Amino acid sequence: MDYVMRTARADEWPQVRQLRLDALKDPAAPVAFLESYEEAVAKPDAFWRERAAAAAEDGG
């Protein structure tokens, strides 16, 4: 299987959120990401929209 890596677009914030939440389910995630699943899942949609938009503007 081939993979392509690219910067997320601002309108892809739901996918950005889901990828982050999936990654945070790993038992080592709090150490790797300095955040727990519970902290991330509690953040409002506006946070995820802003995060995706900032990453898109900065090129990742």
N, C-alpha and C positions, 0 to 999 in steps of 0.2 A: 504494500500500500504506500502510495506517495502522499506526502504532507506538504502543505504550503503554509508558511507563517507570514502573517501580515498584521498591521496595526488594526485594532478594532475601530469601527466607525461609531460615531456618537449615537446613531440610531440602534446600535446593537447592544445597548446597555442591559437588556434582559439576559442576553447570553453572557455578557461580562459578569453580571451578578451570579448567574448559575455556575459558571466555571469557577469563580472564587469560592462559592459555597461548597461545591463538590470537592475542591482542593482542601478546604478546611475540615472536611470530615476525616481526613487522615489523622491518626493518633499523634503524629509528630508535628502537625500543623501549627499549634500555638507557639512552638519554638521556631519553626521555619518562617511563619508569617507574622508573628507577634500579635496575633489576634485569634480569638476563638470563633467557632461556628456561631455560637450564641450571640456574640457581639456583632458579627457581620449580618446575620439574618435579621437582627433588630433594626438595622439602619433603614431609613425611609428610601423610597424610590428616587427622590430628589438627589440623595447622595450618590446613587449608582449612575444616574444620568450625568451628573457633574463629573464623576470619575471617568466615565467613558468619553465624555466630551473633551476633558483635559488630555487624556491619553491620545485621542485622535488629533488634537491640535499640536501636541508635542511630538507626534510621530511615534508614540509608544514609550 
